Structures are given as C-alpha cells and as structure tokens.
Amino acid sequence: MFRRFLRFTGLALAAFVVVFWLLSGADRGWTKTSVATRQVDEVTGLEYPVIEKRFVPGIEFLALGTLAGLALTASTFFPISTNKKNP
C-alpha cells in the first residue's frame, strides 16, 4: 500500500513539473527570475527595455523535477530486506 502511494506521488510529481514547465513558457535555457521586455515611449516613439520580475523555469528545472519524481517511483521497485531473527 505504501509503495503504491510512493509510486503515484513520484509520477504525479514528474507530471506536475512537466505541465508547470510547459505552462510557464517552456524555456529551453536556464531558469530566469527576471525578464526584459521592450516598450515604446509614447512621446518619442523610441523602444526601451523594462525589466520585469517574473519566474521562468528553465530546462534544469524540468530535468531535476522529472528526475526526482522518477527516482521516487523507481525506489519503490527495490526489495525491502527485513532482518528477522530466528529464535
């Protein structure tokens, strides 16, 4: 029963990380905590960069999260040894 719970939790974690990464922009670079956007000045018509604080998960977020979920799931397939002493 506990193994089934751990398997489900590991697979759910891996799926959550993949979906979160896809919905957050699926950035194939490194994780960013700020993003530069271009805006146009209304008076002069010139473009200028504006730095916006935003979390964009990168490829390492996807790799580590998926690996953690799959490792949790894989750990349930190893046999548990119990040290039973015969009287």
QUIZI-V658197 format. One record per pair of residues at least 6 apart in sequence whose C-alpha atoms are under 6 Angstrom apart, sorted by sequence separation. I is the first residue (numbers start at 1). J is the second residue. D is the distance in Angstrom with one decimal. If there is no record, write none. Layout:
i=I j=J d=D
i=I j=J d=D
This chain:
i=40 j=46 d=5.5
i=40 j=47 d=4.3
i=39 j=47 d=5.4
i=39 j=48 d=5.6
i=38 j=48 d=5.6
i=38 j=49 d=4.6
i=37 j=49 d=5.5
i=37 j=50 d=5.3
i=36 j=50 d=5.5
i=36 j=51 d=4.3
i=35 j=51 d=5.7
i=35 j=52 d=5.3
i=34 j=52 d=5.5
i=34 j=53 d=4.2
i=34 j=54 d=5.0
i=33 j=54 d=5.3
i=33 j=55 d=4.5
i=32 j=55 d=5.9
i=32 j=56 d=5.1
i=31 j=56 d=5.8
i=31 j=57 d=4.6
i=31 j=58 d=4.0
i=30 j=58 d=4.5
i=29 j=58 d=5.3
i=28 j=58 d=5.7
i=29 j=59 d=5.9
i=27 j=58 d=5.1
i=28 j=59 d=5.1
i=17 j=65 d=5.8
i=14 j=66 d=4.4
i=14 j=69 d=4.7
i=13 j=69 d=5.2
i=11 j=69 d=5.8
i=10 j=69 d=4.1
i=10 j=70 d=5.9
i=10 j=72 d=5.1
i=10 j=73 d=4.9
i=7 j=73 d=4.5
i=3 j=76 d=5.6
